[in-house]
């Protein structure tokens, strides 16, 4: 799902990519931009997921009376997986965006 969002984001912003490359942005600048956006989205999702996970664990403990344990290790692993997904699935669209021809990108409708 995240890969599809990043790919659609890149496709919708072809003119922006072309303009940036036409005024001197390097391929690495484009890769860094898309990759940082993908990681930011993934990390934000990781924080939101951790927050809701802890809140739900506390609610289950209070409402159902079932003891829940949220360990630092499980939170660390969940957050690491979230960030890794952002990097892995953000790199391919970022690389593809950086390889676009600026002239073709500016002509794109």
C-alpha positions in Angstrom: 0.0 0.0 0.0 2.8 2.4 0.9 4.6 1.6 -2.4 1.5 2.5 -4.3 1.2 5.8 -2.5 4.8 6.7 -3.2 4.5 5.7 -6.9 1.3 7.7 -7.3 2.9 10.7 -5.6 5.8 10.5 -8.0 3.5 10.2 -11.0 1.4 13.2 -9.9 4.5 15.4 -9.4 6.2 14.8 -12.8 6.2 18.5 -13.7 7.7 19.4 -10.3 10.4 16.8 -10.8 11.1 18.1 -14.3 11.2 21.7 -13.1 13.6 20.9 -10.2 15.9 19.0 -12.6 15.8 21.7 -15.2 17.0 24.3 -12.7 19.8 22.2 -11.5 18.7 19.5 -9.0 20.8 16.4 -9.2 19.4 12.9 -9.3 20.4 12.4 -5.7 18.4 15.5 -4.7 15.3 13.9 -6.2 16.0 10.5 -4.5 16.6 12.2 -1.2 13.3 14.2 -1.5 11.1 11.2 -2.3 12.9 8.9 0.2 12.7 11.4 3.0 8.9 11.8 2.3 8.4 8.1 2.4 10.4 7.7 5.6 8.5 10.6 7.2 5.2 9.0 6.4 6.3 5.6 7.7 7.7 7.0 10.9 4.6 9.0 11.5 2.5 5.9 11.0 4.8 4.1 13.3 4.3 6.6 16.1 0.5 6.6 15.6 0.5 2.8 15.6 2.5 2.7 18.8 0.3 5.3 20.5 -2.9 3.4 19.6 -1.4 0.1 20.5 -0.5 1.4 24.0 -3.9 3.0 24.4 -5.7 -0.2 23.3 -3.6 -2.3 25.7 -4.6 0.0 28.6 -8.2 -0.1 27.6 -8.2 -3.9 27.4 -6.6 -4.0 30.8 -9.2 -1.7 32.3 -12.3 -2.9 30.6 -11.7 -6.7 30.2 -9.5 -7.1 33.2 -6.9 -8.9 31.1 -3.3 -8.0 32.0 -1.4 -6.7 28.9 2.3 -6.2 28.6 3.8 -3.6 26.2 7.5 -4.1 26.3 10.1 -1.7 25.0 11.5 -4.4 22.8 8.2 -4.9 21.0 7.7 -1.2 20.5 11.3 -0.9 19.2 10.8 -3.7 16.7 7.4 -2.3 15.5 8.9 1.1 15.0 12.0 -0.3 13.2 9.8 -2.3 10.8 7.7 0.8 10.1 10.8 2.8 9.3 12.3 0.0 7.2 9.1 -0.3 5.1 9.4 3.4 4.3 13.0 3.0 3.2 12.5 -0.2 1.2 9.3 0.8 -0.6 10.3 4.5 -1.0 13.6 3.8 -2.7 12.2 2.3 -6.0 9.8 5.2 -6.8 12.5 7.7 -5.7 15.1 6.2 -8.0 12.6 6.0 -10.9 11.7 9.7 -10.4 15.3 10.7 -10.5 15.9 9.0 -13.8 13.1 10.9 -15.6 14.2 13.2 -18.5 13.5 16.8 -17.4 12.3 17.8 -20.9 9.8 14.9 -21.1 8.7 15.6 -17.5 7.9 19.2 -18.4 5.9 18.2 -21.4 3.8 15.7 -19.4 0.1 16.4 -19.1 
